Amino acid sequence: MYFVYILQSLKDGTYYIGYTGKNPEDRLTEHNKGKSRYTKGHIPYKLTKYILVLKKRS
């Protein structure tokens, strides 16, 4: 099972859409610690939405 999630930067309002096999809250923590090169310039983020998907591809 996977999650598609949407983050919004509290710094500048930009959005990031990602997917993960982890808990979305745990992934948010990783983003806010700067562990993703694509998002580290816009931290901190808030988790705005996530949905559960059963397969990575359909």
C-alpha positions as CSV (number, residue, x, y, z in Angstrom):
1,M,0.0,0.0,0.0
2,Y,1.2,3.5,-0.8
3,F,0.2,7.1,-0.1
4,V,0.0,10.1,-2.5
5,Y,0.5,13.2,-0.4
6,I,0.5,17.0,-0.9
7,L,2.7,19.3,1.1
8,Q,2.4,23.1,1.3
9,S,5.4,25.2,2.2
10,L,4.8,27.5,5.1
11,K,7.8,29.6,3.8
12,D,6.4,30.5,0.4
13,G,3.2,28.6,-0.2
14,T,4.5,26.3,-2.9
15,Y,3.1,22.8,-3.2
16,Y,4.9,19.4,-3.5
17,I,3.2,16.2,-4.5
18,G,4.8,12.9,-3.7
19,Y,4.2,9.3,-3.0
20,T,5.5,6.9,-0.3
21,G,5.2,3.5,1.2
22,K,5.8,5.1,4.6
23,N,3.4,6.9,7.0
24,P,2.7,10.3,5.5
25,E,3.4,12.0,8.8
26,D,6.8,10.3,9.0
27,R,7.6,11.4,5.4
28,L,6.6,15.0,6.3
29,T,9.1,14.9,9.2
30,E,11.8,13.8,6.7
31,H,11.0,16.7,4.3
32,N,11.1,19.2,7.2
33,K,14.5,17.9,8.2
34,G,15.8,18.7,4.7
35,K,16.3,15.1,3.6
36,S,14.8,15.7,0.2
37,R,16.8,17.8,-2.2
38,Y,13.7,19.0,-4.1
39,T,12.0,20.4,-1.1
40,K,14.7,21.5,1.3
41,G,14.8,25.0,0.0
42,H,11.1,25.6,1.0
43,I,10.9,24.2,4.5
44,P,8.9,24.0,6.7
45,Y,6.0,22.2,5.2
46,K,2.6,21.2,6.4
47,L,0.8,18.1,5.2
48,T,-2.4,19.3,3.4
49,K,-3.8,16.0,2.1
50,Y,-3.0,12.3,1.5
51,I,-4.8,9.4,0.0
52,L,-4.2,5.7,0.2
53,V,-3.6,3.8,-3.0
54,L,-3.3,0.0,-3.1
55,K,-0.8,-0.3,-6.0
56,K,2.1,1.9,-7.1
57,R,0.9,1.5,-10.7
58,S,-2.5,0.6,-12.1
